[in-house]
Amino acid sequence: MTDLLRSASSAPELSIRLAGGWWHGNLGFEGANANYGPDTALLAALVITYEDGAVQTVVTDESWSATLSTVEHASLYAGQREDRRLEAEDAAVRAVEIDRATLIEQASPLIGRHEVLRPQRIWTSPSGRTLVDFGQNLVGWIRFAVAGPEGTEIALRHAEVLEHEELGTRPLRGAEATDRLVLAGTGEPEAFEPTLTFHGFRYAEVTGWPGELTADDLEAVVVHSRIERTGTFECSNDDVNQLVSNVVWGQKGNFLGVPTDCPQRDERLGWTGDIAAFAATAAYQFDVSDFLHSWLLDLAADTRTNDGGWVPFVIPDVLRHANFPEEFAAQADAWGGVTAIWGDASVWVPQALWNAYGDLDALRAEYPGMVLHLESVEKVLSPSGLWDQGFQFGDWLDPDAPPDQPAAAKADTGVVATACLIRSARFAAETAQLVGESADAERWQSLADRAHAAFVAAYVSEDGRITSDCATVYALAIAFDLLEGDVRAKAGDRLAEIVAEAGYRVSTGFAGTPFVTWALSETGHADAAYRLLLERECPSWMYPVSMGATTIWERWDSMLPDGSINPGEMTSFNHYALGAVADWIYQVVLGIRPAEPGYRRVRIQPVPGEGVTWAKGALDTVSGRVEVSWSTGAGGALRLETTIPEGVPATIVLPDGTGHEVTGGSHTFG
């Protein structure tokens, strides 16, 4: 900034543009119109340090001036409208009171521009609309510069998909997602970049453009928080590569300020269940240590002030300010109380960060949020120790559930919730021990042991059958280490049977999907896991790929085979939760695993399978860069090359079960 001041041709001036943003933007869904406050305000301080060491601080007060800009309206859902014909008008400045005790230092990375995409195609739709395809479902905005007559209004409406060659706007629900510029008519190109909003889109409908629109006229700017890419993956199967690309783009688009569920419709909230499922994948693909740590601090703060003390469904919890219409308010009220998976984000997200980064100070700061969640769960347990009471989202969006009943899953909600409780209580006990809370460690371990005993007694039979006998309950019981010996093996066999009976099509929702391939491969059914991954018939991970998806969909059938959009009222084409399978791809297909938190010790254990003949990738860990490349030759023989950071011990486990201990350096096997 000093260089800018020295080069200024006139007296320096500091100006800041304000808009509603996440504070006052009529957020929520179903007409919630949720806002943290009625007005926007600025709290700022400019600190100037002179060469002689003197310090001057310029703070916001009534001496500042304010003007109404040419931006007439800007909100996250509606978009931005700017009229360049307007004269800047002075506005009154007044001081407002705030509770300074609520202010904390910025911890999350700032938001920035990252990539620019040009149109891949411009054409006229059957109804005569001018449509633009940027080739990738992204999050950000479109910028341009154009000259035209005074009063010309250019409108850009955004959407993720086409439906019968027209812009598919129905999934946006109440979000207008339209930016508008009214030209001043200066005779010179007028630049427009709507930075006070954002959109999830691949396509745009352009109206009012003066002259012929060409690919050189528009740029799509990709925007997200400044998280650095850390993990890469590539393999012999192009469909798997596209799936991984879709997962990466889904994370970029939904890691903008907060980890949102979707970036396009009238929602865009930090749903806890989505990130609980996805956190491990997120921590491989990008450095999310500060981003998710900051969000977890918000989670604890919102939980402390939440009536009942349970983890809210969205963080930040703007829904507490919702004004739902009467016809929806009763349903919203029924969604009250502590829930599994969504509430477990308070534990599972710190667990993913601990495994990825090994930051004990961060874990210590995140621990109070775990305590709040588990204490709220303790209050609602049955006398037996089961969590089988109260509202649950359960195995949300089970593909066999009716489109209008996303919580109507096959998996028994008590099985799901109790399994999740055991996992959370165990890690909370481990965390308490690490941060020096030994009494808490005993408390949470006792809770886990009691719930585990109740789970086995109530839900597990000697032949390995689990209540409700569907893929999700077996996936959770195996992945969360709730079964032992022959019972575990039998449960793995039963899971493999269920997966085969479904024709290797996915039969799990939010609860089971992140763990089903893990449960298969960990019980000796890697072949079934690969078939499940590579199946192309809906519901499957590859069905959206076959339909041209460039991000992960909310529903397996968000787009139907005939090119029409799922008729449900809730469908998104950029929803990362079901992309949590990428964690299994990175750790099992590629084989890079943390043997200790922060990869202080590494485990390289690729598990090849039919459909993938080679894979390669790398991960930049806090301990250094780990690289793996493997290929299978004649007879399935594996050749493995790996590079381990200097001084880092690693265990190399080959498909035949043999293990090798190495420390740092490059190593080749086979």
Secondary structure, DSSP 8 states (H G I E B T S, - for coil): -HHHHHH-SS----------TTTSS-BSSTT--B-S-SS-----EEEEE-TTS-EEEEE-STTS-EEE-SEEEEETTTEEEEETT---EEE--------GGG-----S--EEEEEEE--SEEEE-TTS-EEEEEEEEEEEEEEEEE---TT-EEEEEEES-EETTEE--GGGTT---EEEEE----SS-EEE--TT--EEEEEEEEES-SS---TTS-EEEEEEE---B-EEEEES-HHHHHHHHHHHHHHHHHBSSSB-S-SSSS----BHHHHHHHHHHHHHHB--HHHHHHHHHHHHHHHHTSTTS---SBSS-GGGG----HHHHHHHHHT-S--TTTTTHHHHHHHHHHHHH--HHHHHHHHHHHHHHHHHHHTT--TTS----S----STT-TTS-TT-TT--SS-HHHHHHHHHHHHHHHHHHHHHHTT-HHHHHHHHHHHHHHHHHHHHHHB-TTS-BTT-SHHHHHHHHHTT---HHHHHHHHHHHHHHHHHTTT-----TTTHHHHHHHHHHTT-HHHHHHHHH--SSSSSHHHHHTT-SS--SSTTSB-TTS-B-SSS---S--GGGGGHHHHIIIIII-EEESSGGGSSEEE----BTTBSEEEEEEEETTEEEEEEEEE-GGG-EEEEEEEEEEEEEEEE-TTS-EEEEEEEEEEE-
